[in-house]
Amino acid sequence: MYVVDADLRIVEASAGARRAFAGVSPLIGCDIAEALRRMWTEPFASEAAGRFRDTLLTGEPCHQPGTVQRRGDIAGIETCDWHLARITLPDGRLGVVCHYYDLSDRQRYETALHESERRLLALVSASSDVVFRMSPDWRELRALVGRGFVSDTIEPHGDWLRRYIHPDAHAQVMAAVGEALRTRGALELEHPVVRADDTVGWTHTRAVPVIDDDGEILEWVGTATDITERKRAESLLLEQQRTLQSFYDSSPLMMGIIELDGDRTIAVSGNRAVAEFMGVVPAMLPGRTGAALGAPGAFERMWVEVYRQCQRDRAPVHFEYRHTHCALMRWLSCTAAFIGIAGTGRPRFSFVVEDVTERKEAERRVFEAHDQLQSVINNTPAIVYAFDLDARFVMANAAMAELWLATPAEMIGRKRADFMPLHDAERQEANDREVIAAGTALEFEETSRLEKRAIDWLTTKFPLRDATGRIHAVAGISTDITERKAAEARQRLLSEAAEVLLTTDDPDAMMLALFGRIAPPLGLDVYLNFVLDENAGALRLASSAGLDDVESALLARMEVGAGLCGQVAHSGQPVVVFHLQESTDPRAALKRSIGLRAYVCHPLPTADGLFGTLAFGSRTRDELTDEELVFLRTTCTYVAASCERLRLVEKLRDADRRKDEFLATLAHELRNPLAPISHSLQIMKLAGSHGLAIDQWRDIIERHVQQMTHLVDDLMDVSRISHGKIALRKTRLSLREAIDNAVEASRPLIDAQGHTLTVRVPPEAVYVEGDLARLSQVFANLLNNAAKYTGRGTGRIVLSVERQGGEVVVGVTDNGLGIPGNMLARVFDMFTQAERDLAQARGGLGIGLNLVQRLVALHGGSVVATSAGPGRGSTFTVRLPVLPDTLPDEAPRAAIASPPASARRILIADDSRDSAEALATLLRLAGNEVHVAYDGRAAVEAAARLAPDVVVLDIAMPELDGYDACRLIREHAGGNAPILIALTGWGQEEVKRRVQDAGFAAHLVKPVEHGRLLAMLANLER
């Protein structure tokens, strides 16, 4: 055997190959074509080299059996048998392996054997069935004794071929005759003949020449033996052999015969599957050892041991093993059997090998899937199990076994009652029977009671069936829903608690009802609800449960920061203490003294701070679960929200009450000026007939109209500040200027009440950044407030100004009615008035101080009220930031004199006839031509007819409102549009914006001062 590489150079050669190529040196690396030319004569050498190239390129094996050629190197004839096959070399390239068998000696042995057989056949020819004689040239049959097999011939004749030989064998027989004549040797062949009964038979014919002394052939003498039955048997056997060979060659199983020679295996035969597995062609198998076929040593030794076992036990051996071949791992299923002792004297064995790699891989996947499933089952937190029809365990996962302090193996064959209370076991077995009866999966809720706790399960059970469909077991998967059911119970408790918290307005009753719902399921014995008393800086026990009188007295009051509840109030964080009786914390001493073992306290926050704390305690439990703690935290959140709700409800009620008081006060304050106005008007009507002067009554009307205007202005200011729509005109100003304006504005009321006013202002100027009008309004309101709530003729009011660092402090102090302590925190709220002696009251809406607080805040300052109590006067202190003194004073403002209005044509439109006529009269008295309309459409028509210089329009008019009337007047007038002024009772910013958008030149709010209107007309005219 030798191997050539992809370059057709010899790379490996066995010892036999080296002997065959003895004349080629060096052999390794020599081109195969050159080596063949040195050995063989042409054209055979070139043809053989071409075979190597074809096999390398196409991969088709080449077999040249019985080749007889002349050797060029030894000048002799050689007979050989050689096989070519393509292989993959270790370097990954392709190559060709050649198995070469020298048959020369065997050919010589066969020739000698044939000669010996010729003599032997001549010796036994006399005993053959048929004897015949032929002429030397085989043209004439001289005699034939057919012995009943074929017809006898006594007379010579030349038609023997047609008469005795079957037509299908004519050519074969004549060819054999021709060869015998040529070689002067024996003729021998098997062929069909026509028997005496005209049927076809078979003979084995042999004829030898009879030669005289001169070497001439005298005749041919032959015999023909009837082999018809043998041929039939051979034909049947051949068919069977072909069938077996076809199965043998085409079978995917590797099959073959092997002989054992000591520690070696020698192939006798092997089918195509074996050859492919070994990487050779089938013809290369016979006679080759396992090592020669490339089998690893371990592989060879294993098979030797198997064959020896077969011979020893006289029984087949079956086994499977994993084999690595050509870098591929394959699983093989093998069967070996002892056949007997061969003619060689060696034991002979058959083998059948099946490649079961795919089956093994499938089994591996099944095993892995089973292991994975088993791993999932054993690692799932759910319990998985199965019971047979006798209610005995046939399977239990690790979670199931752990639950009952056993192993899965220990549970097999046992019943539920061996692990759980009988009642639970019987109930679960009844569920199993229900599944069997239904024949389908069902879901149940089941309970297992352990030593210290009970577990609730959500269980799905389903029947297991055998191959016939019969139910043989019930399997189940149970998930622990204990916590879920507990959570559902807590959720129900929370819903009930929410219902309690939302359906009562009594905090104490609310807490008692709530505790009654949640205490039993949680094992609670005590609750403590402390409320924060901000004035005292301590906690007051507002409500509780589970305490006796002595314990309630001990816990009635607690300082913030002291004890567990005080710590919660101080830090705003909850406190949880378990095993309280073992605690050495001094803050827990009081709770230990009342027998508590577990304690939880939470703050109750509100939007404004802390309402109080809520604590729960147990005298029977040392610990609570995390879920229970969450539940209590949620409950405390609900309670805090409910307390906040109750607080807000109370505030709404208080605001509603103050709103009602305000509306009543507003009605009272509006009626008060209406009465003198009404009376004065009546007196003025009668003055002419009685000769009375009307100046006094006109002053009364003007004063009370100003009072009503002041009330409305205060309301509008509060609304503007609340909505962020007030704009301050801040400048650097001397605070004395604002003080002087306030004193001037308040002096009439102070003097009318008979009070003494003392103003203490430092001689040096104090500058602030502010709106002069608004600061004057602040101090005037404070002076008016002091004048109203100080007894007539006895009042002493002091207004003081003092600079303190970067602030100026303005105080207004009186000796009047004073303010109760419970009102000090609310005195600046809207619509708030302390209870007053009606005899001392001077009216008001309760918004003046709120307006003061808001305006001071807009200036970056603060205002506080203090009082020693009822009847002891009060002080209002305003603090404002001051500006540096080094800046120069502002230049004095130049007085703006209102120029007299020239006579103009003016149109007034207002659906209020009294208001329209009154305003028209005032403007006529100023020398203007005035016309009046009483709705928007009439105003548009009058403007088109009169072409006025100025049109004063009310906004809320019928037919056409003031906005639309303004637009139409402007459209009709074109470039000669009059000056349009909006006069309305609405002063909101939105109204001002709409007035500007509609095209008005100015906006006035009713009632307008006569002088201001004339000044505006004069400015607009300019």
Disulfide bonds with the S-S distance in Angstrom:
none
